[in-house]
Amino acid sequence: MDNETLVQVEELLDYHFKNRSLLVESLAHSSQASSRIHSNERLEFLGDSVLALVICRTLYSRFPHYLEGDLTKIKSMLVSRKVCSKVAGSLALQDFTLVGKGIDKTRALSGSIAAGTLEAIIAAIYLDGGLEAAERFILRTFGDMIDKADAQQHQENFKSILQQHAQQAENETPTYELLDEKGPDHNKCFEICVVLGRRRFPSAWGVTKKEAEQKAALNALIEIGLLEAEAT
């Protein structure tokens, strides 16, 4: 890999290596290396842990009201092969990854090879510039993914967050009480509230019972103080 190509990769990564041999190694898939020990597999192993550490620390600091189970779900989504390969694609790593002749580079960079290459690059940056450099790279490239994962978590798991809090903090299990329903059978709306012990929280309407329960759980989380109401 010539100097001009290495400069291009560094510009894509927005990181300049002191030891460029680490960058070359991070891009070398085992299918083209003289032996697996000279491929990027060892860096991939290290990068997986560095990525997990940075993501976990970020989630822990960013979401102080999330319980362990919910942090784990977001973390698992972010460090998945699917997300890592997507990030690799956004950096155009398929143009620079070194693979054997029998491998279709475009196809390879949409799956596990892409994810592994990204993890190897994270390790290379970590070894070359330390944890802070690796963290800057990860947060820059995964920032949008963190926002999307959090949004998806919120959409799907208000009930889960409330249940974990209630069981751990109050030794109670929330119940959902149907207060009212309106409309014809094919187009009903439902009003539901959360009851936790002797406490009843503000109700919410939804076009399905599931939606109303999620909204009611959100109301309870806001009133408890675990989440903030969105500004209108």
C-alpha positions as CSV (number, residue, x, y, z in Angstrom):
1,M,0.0,0.0,0.0
2,D,1.7,3.2,-1.2
3,N,2.0,6.5,0.7
4,E,-0.6,8.3,-1.3
5,T,-3.2,5.6,-0.5
6,L,-2.4,5.7,3.2
7,V,-2.9,9.5,3.2
8,Q,-6.3,9.0,1.6
9,V,-7.3,6.5,4.3
10,E,-6.1,8.8,7.1
11,E,-8.1,11.7,5.6
12,L,-11.2,9.4,5.6
13,L,-10.6,8.4,9.2
14,D,-9.7,12.0,10.2
15,Y,-6.7,10.5,12.1
16,H,-3.0,10.6,11.2
17,F,-0.9,7.7,12.3
18,K,2.5,8.0,13.8
19,N,3.1,4.3,13.1
20,R,1.5,3.6,9.7
21,S,2.3,-0.1,9.8
22,L,-0.7,-0.4,12.3
23,L,-3.0,1.2,9.6
24,V,-1.7,-1.2,7.0
25,E,-2.2,-4.2,9.3
26,S,-5.7,-3.1,10.2
27,L,-6.7,-3.2,6.5
28,A,-5.2,-6.7,5.8
29,H,-7.8,-9.4,5.8
30,S,-6.6,-13.0,6.4
31,S,-7.6,-14.0,2.9
32,Q,-4.7,-12.2,1.4
33,A,-2.1,-12.2,4.3
34,S,0.8,-14.6,4.2
35,S,-0.5,-16.0,7.5
36,R,-3.3,-15.2,9.9
37,I,-0.9,-13.8,12.4
38,H,0.0,-11.1,9.9
39,S,-3.7,-10.3,9.2
40,N,-5.9,-7.9,11.0
41,E,-7.5,-10.6,13.2
42,R,-5.6,-9.7,16.4
43,L,-6.4,-6.0,16.0
44,E,-10.0,-6.9,15.4
45,F,-10.0,-8.8,18.7
46,L,-8.7,-5.8,20.5
47,G,-10.8,-3.3,18.7
48,D,-14.0,-5.1,19.7
49,S,-13.2,-4.5,23.3
50,V,-12.2,-0.9,22.8
51,L,-15.4,-0.1,21.0
52,A,-17.5,-1.8,23.7
53,L,-15.7,0.2,26.4
54,V,-16.2,3.5,24.7
55,I,-19.8,2.8,23.9
56,C,-20.6,1.6,27.4
57,R,-18.9,4.6,29.1
58,T,-20.7,7.0,26.7
59,L,-24.1,5.4,27.4
60,Y,-23.5,5.3,31.1
61,S,-22.7,9.0,31.2
62,R,-25.3,10.1,28.7
63,F,-28.3,8.3,30.1
64,P,-28.0,8.4,33.9
65,H,-31.6,7.3,34.3
66,Y,-31.4,4.2,32.2
67,L,-31.3,0.9,34.0
68,E,-28.7,-1.8,33.2
69,G,-31.0,-3.8,31.0
70,D,-31.8,-0.9,28.7
71,L,-28.2,0.2,28.5
72,T,-27.3,-3.3,27.5
73,K,-29.9,-3.4,24.7
74,I,-28.6,-0.1,23.2
75,K,-25.0,-1.2,23.6
76,S,-25.7,-4.5,21.9
77,M,-27.3,-2.7,19.0
78,L,-24.4,-0.3,18.5
79,V,-21.6,-2.9,18.6
80,S,-23.5,-5.4,16.4
81,R,-21.9,-6.6,13.1
82,K,-24.7,-4.9,11.2
83,V,-24.0,-1.4,12.6
84,C,-20.2,-1.8,12.4
85,S,-20.4,-2.8,8.7
86,K,-22.7,0.2,8.1
87,V,-20.2,2.5,9.7
88,A,-17.4,0.9,7.6
89,G,-19.4,1.5,4.5
90,S,-20.0,5.2,5.4
91,L,-16.2,5.5,5.6
92,A,-15.7,3.8,2.2
93,L,-13.4,1.2,3.7
94,Q,-14.3,-1.2,0.9
95,D,-12.0,0.9,-1.4
96,F,-9.0,0.1,0.8
97,T,-9.5,-3.2,2.5
98,L,-7.0,-5.8,1.3
99,V,-8.7,-9.1,0.5
100,G,-7.8,-12.2,-1.4
101,K,-8.6,-12.5,-5.1
102,G,-11.4,-14.9,-4.5
103,I,-13.4,-12.4,-2.5
104,D,-15.8,-9.8,-3.9
105,K,-14.8,-6.6,-2.1
106,T,-18.2,-5.0,-2.5
107,R,-20.0,-8.0,-1.1
108,A,-17.4,-8.6,1.6
109,L,-17.6,-5.0,2.9
110,S,-21.3,-5.3,3.5
111,G,-20.9,-8.0,6.1
112,S,-18.6,-9.4,8.8
113,I,-15.4,-8.5,6.9
114,A,-16.4,-4.8,7.0
115,A,-17.3,-4.9,10.7
116,G,-14.0,-6.7,11.5
117,T,-12.0,-4.1,9.5
118,L,-13.6,-1.3,11.4
119,E,-12.8,-2.9,14.7
120,A,-9.2,-3.4,13.6
121,I,-8.9,0.2,12.7
122,I,-10.3,1.2,16.1
123,A,-7.6,-0.9,17.7
124,A,-4.9,0.5,15.4
125,I,-5.9,4.1,16.5
126,Y,-6.0,3.0,20.1
127,L,-2.5,1.5,19.9
128,D,-1.1,4.5,18.0
129,G,-2.8,7.4,19.8
130,G,-4.3,6.0,23.0
131,L,-7.8,5.7,24.3
132,E,-8.7,9.3,23.9
133,A,-7.9,9.2,20.1
134,A,-9.9,6.0,19.7
135,E,-12.8,7.5,21.7
136,R,-12.9,10.6,19.4
137,F,-13.0,8.4,16.3
138,I,-15.7,6.2,17.7
139,L,-17.9,9.1,18.9
140,R,-17.5,10.9,15.6
141,T,-18.4,7.8,13.5
142,F,-21.1,6.3,15.8
143,G,-22.7,9.6,16.9
144,D,-25.8,9.4,14.7
145,M,-26.1,5.7,15.5
146,I,-26.2,6.5,19.2
147,D,-29.0,9.0,18.7
148,K,-31.0,6.5,16.5
149,A,-30.5,3.7,19.0
150,D,-31.7,5.8,21.8
151,A,-34.8,7.0,19.8
152,Q,-35.7,3.3,19.0
153,Q,-35.2,2.3,22.6
154,H,-37.5,5.1,23.8
155,Q,-40.2,4.1,21.2
156,E,-40.2,0.5,22.2
157,N,-39.4,0.2,25.9
158,F,-41.1,2.7,28.1
159,K,-43.0,-0.2,29.7
160,S,-39.7,-2.1,30.1
161,I,-37.9,0.8,31.7
162,L,-40.8,1.4,34.1
163,Q,-41.1,-2.2,35.1
164,Q,-37.4,-2.5,35.9
165,H,-37.5,0.7,38.0
166,A,-40.6,-0.4,39.8
167,Q,-39.3,-3.9,40.6
168,Q,-35.8,-2.7,41.7
169,A,-36.7,0.5,43.5
170,E,-40.1,-0.2,44.9
171,N,-40.5,-4.0,44.8
172,E,-43.7,-3.5,42.8
173,T,-45.0,-4.5,39.4
174,P,-46.9,-1.8,37.4
175,T,-50.4,-2.7,36.2
176,Y,-52.3,-1.1,33.3
177,E,-55.9,-0.1,33.9
178,L,-58.3,0.4,30.9
179,L,-60.3,3.6,31.8
180,D,-62.3,4.2,28.6
181,E,-62.6,3.2,24.9
182,K,-64.3,5.1,22.1
183,G,-65.2,4.6,18.5
184,P,-66.5,1.8,16.3
185,D,-64.9,-1.7,16.5
186,H,-62.8,-1.1,13.5
187,N,-61.4,2.2,14.7
188,K,-61.3,2.3,18.5
189,C,-59.2,4.4,20.8
190,F,-58.2,3.4,24.3
191,E,-57.5,5.3,27.5
192,I,-55.1,3.6,29.9
193,C,-53.3,4.5,33.1
194,V,-50.5,3.0,35.1
195,V,-51.1,1.9,38.7
196,L,-48.1,1.3,40.8
197,G,-48.9,0.2,44.4
198,R,-51.3,2.8,45.7
199,R,-50.2,5.4,43.1
200,R,-52.1,6.2,39.9
201,F,-50.4,8.1,37.1
202,P,-51.8,10.3,34.3
203,S,-53.7,8.4,31.7
204,A,-53.0,8.3,27.9
205,W,-54.9,7.6,24.7
206,G,-53.8,5.3,21.9
207,V,-55.2,3.8,18.8
208,T,-54.3,0.4,20.2
209,K,-54.0,-0.8,23.8
210,K,-50.3,-1.4,23.3
211,E,-49.7,2.2,22.2
212,A,-51.8,3.6,25.1
213,E,-49.9,1.5,27.6
214,Q,-46.6,2.8,26.2
215,K,-47.8,6.4,26.4
216,A,-49.1,5.8,29.9
217,A,-45.8,4.3,31.0
218,L,-44.0,7.4,29.6
219,N,-46.3,9.6,31.7
220,A,-45.4,7.6,34.8
221,L,-41.7,7.8,34.0
222,I,-42.0,11.6,33.6
223,E,-43.9,12.0,36.9
224,I,-41.5,9.7,38.8
225,G,-38.6,11.8,37.4
226,L,-36.8,9.2,35.4
227,L,-37.5,11.0,32.1
228,E,-38.1,14.6,31.2
229,A,-41.1,15.7,29.2
230,E,-40.3,16.9,25.7
231,A,-40.6,20.6,25.2
232,T,-43.5,21.7,23.0
